[in-house]
């Protein structure tokens, strides 16, 4: 699993690729929270177009950041989720909380 974190405007962009599992979740959680604090990000867009696997730990990272950002009045969006990963997110209920977009540009626009 790998991830890149960048800031665009007041949105933190988190691009996750490969496997988002227990091993990677702690690192991602720590780094995303660090970026939120240090960069003053108000919103988050998770770009999951290159994700191949996600488990409950990865889902927990997304859900936890959603709660954190929402409590501060910010928005979270998710883009480019592969169909097999989308099914897991639907079953978990994440799709009822966070808006999903097929492309990154639409997701970014939704939080801007």
Wavefront OBJ file of the C-alpha trace (Angstrom):
o trace
v 0.000 0.000 0.000
v 1.091 3.454 -0.712
v -0.395 6.885 -0.442
v 0.343 10.443 -1.369
v -0.925 13.429 0.540
v -1.098 16.867 -1.040
v -3.051 20.032 -0.456
v -5.076 21.851 -3.066
v -6.730 25.016 -1.805
v -8.260 24.169 1.547
v -8.643 20.469 0.656
v -6.289 17.676 1.574
v -5.919 15.185 -1.282
v -5.206 11.620 -0.159
v -4.405 9.272 -3.040
v -4.328 5.672 -1.870
v -3.105 2.798 -4.028
v -2.522 -0.902 -3.533
v -3.814 -2.539 -0.369
v -5.258 -0.416 2.441
v -5.118 -2.866 5.323
v -4.198 -3.081 9.001
v -0.493 -2.707 8.273
v -0.959 0.542 6.348
v -3.865 2.030 8.306
v -1.846 3.224 11.312
v 0.696 5.009 9.132
v -1.978 6.605 6.971
v -4.038 7.729 9.982
v -0.993 9.324 11.614
v 0.163 11.061 8.439
v -3.281 12.324 7.438
v -3.918 13.743 10.920
v -0.483 15.375 10.880
v -1.230 17.017 7.534
v -4.644 18.212 8.735
v -3.013 19.914 11.726
v 0.043 21.312 9.967
v -1.589 22.349 6.684
v -4.880 23.614 8.082
v -6.934 21.530 5.680
v -10.678 21.987 5.994
v -11.798 19.245 3.569
v -10.509 15.861 2.361
v -10.788 14.075 -0.964
v -9.815 10.412 -0.953
v -8.738 9.368 -4.456
v -9.104 5.580 -4.489
v -8.820 4.903 -8.210
v -5.725 2.719 -7.777
v -6.887 0.853 -4.676
v -6.849 -2.951 -5.005
v -7.968 -4.022 -1.508
v -9.422 -2.478 1.639
v -10.231 -4.039 4.994
v -11.994 -2.714 8.082
v -8.845 -0.891 9.203
v -8.708 1.094 5.969
v -12.426 1.807 6.186
v -11.866 2.949 9.765
v -9.240 5.470 8.674
v -11.638 6.979 6.146
v -14.547 7.006 8.584
v -12.448 8.513 11.373
v -11.177 11.329 9.152
v -14.772 11.910 7.976
v -15.924 12.335 11.582
v -13.002 14.593 12.447
v -13.462 16.861 9.429
v -17.281 16.916 9.731
v -17.085 18.019 13.368
v -15.107 21.044 12.186
v -17.645 21.903 9.472
v -15.631 20.449 6.608
v -16.582 17.997 3.865
v -15.156 14.695 2.659
v -15.529 13.148 -0.782
v -14.281 9.934 -2.359
v -13.404 9.464 -6.009
v -12.631 6.705 -8.473
v -13.508 3.666 -6.387
v -13.062 0.373 -8.299
v -16.299 -1.703 -8.460
v -15.063 -4.470 -6.148
v -13.987 -1.931 -3.519
v -17.236 0.007 -3.944
v -19.206 -3.102 -3.030
v -17.316 -3.359 0.286
v -17.986 0.323 0.971
v -21.677 -0.080 0.210
v -21.940 -3.045 2.597
v -20.112 -1.082 5.316
v -22.536 1.844 4.948
v -19.820 4.324 4.018
v -21.627 5.295 0.820
v -24.547 6.605 2.889
v -22.274 9.009 4.776
v -19.751 10.241 2.249
v -20.450 11.319 -1.337
v -18.748 9.190 -3.987
v -17.717 10.475 -7.421
v -16.463 8.622 -10.468
v -13.782 11.209 -11.186
v -11.400 13.207 -9.048
v -12.304 16.613 -10.501
v -15.956 16.241 -9.486
v -14.988 15.127 -5.985
v -12.654 18.074 -5.548
v -15.265 20.493 -6.840
v -17.813 19.117 -4.353
v -15.659 20.129 -1.369
v -14.450 23.445 -2.765
l 1 2 3 4 5 6 7 8 9 10 11 12 13 14 15 16 17 18 19 20 21 22 23 24 25 26 27 28 29 30 31 32 33 34 35 36 37 38 39 40 41 42 43 44 45 46 47 48 49 50 51 52 53 54 55 56 57 58 59 60 61 62 63 64 65 66 67 68 69 70 71 72 73 74 75 76 77 78 79 80 81 82 83 84 85 86 87 88 89 90 91 92 93 94 95 96 97 98 99 100 101 102 103 104 105 106 107 108 109 110 111 112
